[in-house]
């Protein structure tokens, strides 16, 4: 049997997943069951688009429940290490400036389960995070982005 992939996450990320799982299992499942019941009342299921849509939604909800349960089962909680802010690592925020123009950006490197680039949280599996992990303040690094490689200088790790 292949080894299960660990899902790195912060304690906050684990709590969010647990809350989503609870919502899906209690409220969302009931809503979908109710939609299926109503759609069945419309008659012939072979040509009932409401029934098909409700069954598709049920499959999505059940798939997401399984996915979250698997992630939580294989969760590796990222411990906060406030003693060493000299090296970029999982769970740390890194601020850097683009070279040569000096534009500053900041990201927190988290596990893929809780990545959200719009909130400044990037997955440790992303090319950008891979370029930054293990680096130190003052280092100049080539970072891979969807728009191409850029040169940055790390100015803060927190």
N, C-alpha and C positions, 0 to 999 in steps of 0.2 A: 504494500500500500504506500503511495507517495506521501511524503511528509507534508503536513498542512502548513500553509504560509502564515507566518505571524503577522498580525495586524497591529502596527504601532499606533498608539493613540495616547492623548493626555487623559487625565482623570475627567476633565470637563467633556472631552469628546466621548468617553465611555458613557457618561451620564446622559448626554444628548441621544446616543444610540439606544440606551435603555428606555428613555422617554418615548422615542419614536416607536420602538418595539411594543411598548405598553399601549400606545395609541392605536397602532395597527391591529393588535390582538383584541382590544376591547371595543373601541368605537368604530374603526374603519371596517373591520370584518362584518359587524352588525349592519352598517350602512349598505354594504355590498350585498349581503344576504337579503336585505329588504328590497333592494333594486331588482334582484333576481326574482323574488317572489312577485313583485308588481309586474315585471316583464312577462312572467309565465301566465299571468292572468289575461294577457292580450291574445292568447290562443296559440295557433300554429307556430311551434318553435323553429321550424325549418326556414321560415322567412321572417323571423322576428329580430330586427336589428337591435332593439333595446336589450333583448336577452343576450345576444351575441356580445354586445358592448359590456354588459354587466359581467358576463363570464370572463371576458378578457381582463376586466378590472380585477376580478377575483384572482385570476392567475397572477397578475402583477403584484397584488398585495401579498399573496402567499409566497411568491418568489422573493419579495423584499423581506418578509419575515424570516425566511430561511437564510437569506444573505446576512441579515443583521445577527441572527443567532450564531451563525458560523464565525462572523467577525468577533463577536463577544467571547465565544468559546476559545478563540485563538488570539485574544487580545494580549498585547505586551504593553503595559502602562509605562509611559515615559516619565521617569522620575525627574523632578526639578532639581537641577544641580546649580545652585547659585554660587558655589565656591569657585567654579572654573568658567569664567566668561572670556577666556582667551582663545578658545577653539570653537569653530562652528560645529554644532552637533544637533541631533534630533531634539526637538523641544525648544531650541534657542531661537531668538529673534536676531536677525542680522541686518544691519543697515550698511549700505554701500553707495558709492557714488560712481556714476558712469564716467568713463574717461573718453575723450578729453573734456566734454562739456560740463561735467560736474553735477548733473541731475542726480538727486538722491532718491533711493527707494529703500523700503524696509519690508522684510518678509519673515514670518515665523515658519520654521520647518517642522512639519507634523507628519503623521502617518497618512497614508492614502485615504483611510476611512473618514478623516475629518478635514481633508484639504478643501479650501475654498479661496481661490485666487482673488476674488473680489473683496474678501475680508483680509487679504494679506497672508493667508495660510497656504503654503505650497507643500505638495507631497514630497516626502523624502525620495521617492522614486522618479521625480521629475528631473529632466536634464539640468535645470537651473540649480536645484538643490544638490544634485550629484556634483556639480562644479564647485559648490561652496563648502560642502561637508569636509571637515578636517582642516580647513584653512584658518588663518589667524588674522587679527587686526593688523592693518598695514599691507597685507599681501595684495598683489594685483593678480586678478584671475580672469581667464576667458570663460564667459558664461554663455551657454547655449540658450537661445530664445527662439520662439517661432519666427521672428523677423530676421534671424541670423545671429551669429556670435557677436558679443560685445565685451569690451574690456571694462572691468570694474575694480575699484579699490575698496576693501572692507574697512569701514571706519568705526563700527561698533558691534559688539555681540552682547546680548542681554538674555 
